[in-house]
Amino acid sequence: MDLASILYLGVTFGLFVVFALIVLRTYSKKRRKEGEIAKYRMLEDDD
């Protein structure tokens, strides 16, 4: 493989890792309560 292919694979893999970290952080059990607070706050604002 040439250098361009290696860089392309590296960037693609790096973006996949960043995406996976965002998903894991968003759906972790520790942060679930923190994410639900905003939802209930928006529902209270509608009243």
PyMOL commands that set and color helices and strands:
alter all, ss='L'
color gray80, all
select helices_A, chain A and resi 3-26+29-46
alter helices_A, ss='H'
color red, helices_A
deselect
rebuild
show_as cartoon
